[in-house]
Amino acid sequence: MATGVYLSSHKKKRTALLLCIFTGVFGGHYFYVGRFMRGLLAMFTFNFLFIGWLLDIIKIMRGRLKDNNGLPLID
């Protein structure tokens, strides 16, 4: 029997998704999860001309967005 400890971020996936939908073009969800440099890049490029915004929504919904420590967000 295998047991393990699974670490996850204290940031919520639902909050990140809502921030991405409403402020994702300006990188709001990246600032929320502590990825400030990525947030600045998204802000100055309008999240890569809206394409990155759509991809980030999909990434969050699939549970693939990680915080600044590389941990997945909680549900």
Summary of the structure (lengths in Angstrom):
residues: 75
radius of gyration: 12.9
end to end distance: 26.0
largest distance: 49.3
contacts: 209
relative contact order: 0.24
helix: 57%
strand: 5%
